[in-house]
Amino acid sequence: MTASQTLQETLLAAIRTIPDYPKPGILFRDITTLLGDARAFRRSVDELVHPYAGSKIDKIAGIEARGFILGGAMAHQLSSGFVPIRKKGKLPYETVRVAYSLEYGLDEMEMHRDAVSPGERVILVDDLIATGGTAEGAVKLLRQMGAEIVAACFVIDLPDLGGRAKLEALGVSVNTLIAYQGD
């Protein structure tokens, strides 16, 4: 990576595309290669954090699993707390739960009941927004506990699948770093 590379060039070079995973016809955008590239990872986190620098952000809520990695780094830079949003049955304390839509059915996610307090300003983060079902569920879960969702942040947007529009229809500002059209 050179200093003169644009953010888009940096991300395109750092993200691996795996065809036909997890099923035929899918182009899986794998950010593990971005996470392993110190400069690309740092630049991604910096860009995700930049719009909120100097703002009062109480918590970063990360969606399992890559949202944990990005969210922990963002929380550190913003001097905020971190909230893990996990699949049902993974958290050891009292939880609140919400069902959310998957491509073929429903699943549930949860967070600790005391993870956010009413009025806390929260940024939601994950690696990718596709159909938006998981992110929509996380927004509903956080709002159920009284959080104010400042924004939802993602490294990758797959705009043809409508997730960004779904979150914006809920009144959530969406910040993404790169979009793959036609996925």
N, C-alpha and C positions, 0 to 999 in steps of 0.2 A: 504494500500500500504506500502510495506517495502522498505527500502533503497536499498536492494539488488535486487529488481525486475528489470528485463530488461525493456527497453522502450516498446517492443512489449507486454510483460505481463501486464504492466501498462495500455496500451491502450486497449488491449483485455478485461481487467477487467472493464474498465470505459465506453466502448461503448456498448450501448444497441442495440440488433438486434430485429427488429419487422417483423415477417413473414407476407407475403401477404399485404404489404402496399407499395405504394398506390393502388396496384392491385394484384390479385392472382399470385403467383409464384415469387414475388419480395421479397428479404430480405433487408429491409430498415436499413441502418446503421445510428443510431441516436446518434449524438454527444452531445445532450443536457445533457446527464448524465455525459459525460466527462467535459463539461463546469461547471457543478454543483459540481464537485470534485476538490477542490482547488489545491491539489497536482498534479493531472493528467493534469489539465488545465495549470498550471504553467510549468510543464515539457514539455507539447506539444509546448507551445509558445517558451520556451527556445530552444527546438530542432529545431523549424522552423527558429528561428533567428540566431542560432549559426553559420551556414556557412557564414553569411553576416556580422557578428560582425567585426567592424573595417573598413568595406567597406563604400564608399560613396553611400548611398541609399537616394534618394530625396523623394520618395513617396512609400507608400504601397497602392495598389489598391485592395479593397475588393469587391468580388461579393456578391450581396444581397442573403441571409441575414446572414448566418453564417460567411461568409467572412468578414462581418463588425466587428464581435466580435473578431475573430482571428487577423484581420488586424489592428484594433485599438490597441490591445495589442502589436503587432509586431512594429507598428509605434512608440509607446511609447518607447519601448526598443531600437530601432535603431535611436531615435531622428529624425524621418522622419515625413513628412506630410502624411495625409490619404486621399484617393480618393474613394468615394462610386460609384460603378457601379451598376445601378439600372434598373429595368424593365421600359419600356417606360411609360412616363407620371407621374413619381414620383418625378422628380426634378424641383425646382421652377425657375431656371434661364435658360439662353440659353444653349442648349445641342447639342451634337453630338450624332449620333445614328448609330447602325449597326444591321443588321439582323443576326440571328444565327440559327443553326439547332437544333431542338429538336427531340426526338425519332419519333414523328409523326407530323412533320410540322416545321414551322418557328415561331420565336418570335423576339422581338427587345429589345435591351438594350441601355442605354445611360449614359453619364456622362456630367458634366458641361463643356462647351467649354473651360473654363479657368482652368480646374483642373490640367492639366499638360502642361509644356512648352517643346518645342523641345529640345532634348538632355537630359532631366531629366531621371535619372536612377530609374526604377520602378520595384518592386516585386509585382506580382499578387498573391492573396491568396483566397482560398475557403476551405470549409471543406472536399470536396470529388471530385475526378476526376473519371468520368465514361466514357461516350462516347467522352467527350471533346468538345462538341458543344458550350457550354456556355463559357468555358475557351478560346476556339479558337476565339469566337466572341469578348471577352474582349481584347485579344491580338491585334486583328485587330483594335479595337476601340482606344486602347492606341497608337498603331503605327500610326494610322491615324493622331493623334495629335503630332507626332514626338517623343514620348517617346522611350527610350531604355529599353527593357524588360530584366532585369538582370536574372530573374528566375520566375517560377510559383511554388507555394508551396501549399501543401494539406496535411491534416492529413491522409486521406484515399485514397488509389488507388484501383480501381477495374480493374486490368490490362487486364482481358479477354475482356473488352469492348473497349479497344484501345485508350482511351483518352490521355494517356501519350505519346504514339507513335505519335499521331496527333500533339501534341504540339512540340515534339522533331523534327518532320518533318518541323515545322515552324522555327526551330533554337532556340527554347526556352528550357533552362535547367529546368528540373523538379525535385523538391525535395518533397518526400512523407515520411511519418513516418511509415505507416503500409499498407500492401496490403492484400486484401481478394481475394483469388483465387476462380474461379468458380462462381462469382456473375455476 
